[in-house]
Amino acid sequence: ALHGEVAYGARRIEYAINRGERSRARLVVSPHGVVEVRVPVDYPDVKIPELVKSRSSWIVKQQAYFERYRPRELPRRYVSGESLRYL
């Protein structure tokens, strides 16, 4: 898959391009925040960044929404004297 990125204010929106047998272009934001642009096989390359820019506000909102529900992983700290399960 091809990749690209556009600027939206101070942030960069990276996206993957997926061409296939479809009738129109579609943007998808995964729960991991990955942006995928699904376009027809004959969709012009120059229009893809324009499409992403036109939907940038929505993309950022979707990424922020998913970020709220992503579990937070605390960094592991090993403290002297604590028990540690092994095998």
C-alpha positions in Angstrom: 0.0 0.0 0.0 1.1 3.5 -0.7 1.5 6.1 2.0 1.3 9.9 2.2 0.9 12.7 4.7 -0.7 16.2 4.9 -0.2 19.1 7.3 -3.1 20.1 9.5 -2.1 23.0 11.6 1.0 22.0 13.6 0.2 18.3 13.2 0.9 15.8 10.4 -1.8 13.3 9.3 -0.2 10.2 7.9 -2.4 7.9 5.8 -2.3 4.7 3.8 -3.8 4.4 0.3 -5.8 1.3 -0.5 -7.0 1.0 -4.1 -9.8 -1.5 -5.0 -13.0 -2.2 -6.8 -15.2 0.4 -5.3 -17.4 3.2 -6.6 -16.2 6.1 -4.5 -13.5 7.3 -2.1 -13.8 6.6 1.6 -11.7 7.5 4.7 -11.4 5.2 7.6 -9.8 5.8 11.0 -9.0 2.6 12.9 -9.2 2.4 16.7 -5.4 2.6 16.7 -5.5 6.0 15.0 -4.3 4.8 11.6 -5.9 6.6 8.7 -6.7 4.6 5.5 -7.9 6.2 2.3 -9.9 3.6 0.2 -10.3 4.8 -3.4 -11.3 3.3 -6.7 -8.5 1.9 -8.9 -8.8 4.8 -11.4 -8.9 7.6 -8.7 -6.3 10.3 -9.5 -3.3 10.4 -7.2 -3.4 14.2 -7.0 -6.9 14.2 -5.5 -6.0 12.0 -2.5 -4.2 14.7 -0.5 -7.0 17.1 -1.2 -9.5 14.6 0.1 -7.5 14.0 3.3 -7.1 17.8 3.8 -10.8 18.4 3.4 -11.6 15.8 6.1 -8.7 16.7 8.4 -10.9 18.1 11.2 -13.0 14.9 11.2 -9.9 12.7 11.2 -8.4 14.5 14.2 -11.7 14.2 16.1 -11.8 10.5 15.4 -8.2 10.0 16.5 -8.9 11.9 19.7 -12.1 9.9 20.4 -10.2 6.6 20.1 -7.3 7.9 22.1 -9.7 8.5 25.1 -10.6 4.8 25.2 -7.1 3.3 24.6 -5.9 1.6 27.7 -3.0 3.3 29.4 0.0 1.1 30.0 2.0 2.2 33.0 5.8 1.7 32.8 6.9 -1.4 34.8 9.1 -0.7 37.8 10.9 -3.4 39.6 11.3 -2.7 43.3 13.8 -4.4 45.4 12.2 -7.0 47.6 8.9 -7.4 45.6 7.8 -10.9 44.6 8.0 -11.7 40.9 6.2 -14.7 39.3 8.5 -16.9 37.3 7.3 -19.8 35.1 
